[in-house]
């Protein structure tokens, strides 16, 4: 970890970044990238939810009620 930090620090020592460069860096790193990731993830998850909800309601509509089912659990074979 120290070595990577040293490389980063070294590049900044050769040509120190101006306030404008840091501002641009943090705009992309802290605002644009997280917002973009959030939008893409939200669309992706919403698409999956809608797809599975359609399947769920289709299966629910096709399901037939068994009037003889009283909900009891019974052992079938020897215990």
Secondary structure, DSSP 4 states (H G I P E B T S, - for coil): -HHHHHHHHHHHHHSPPPHHHHHHHHHIIIIIHHHHHHHHHHHHHHHHHHHHHHHHHHHHHH----TT--------S--
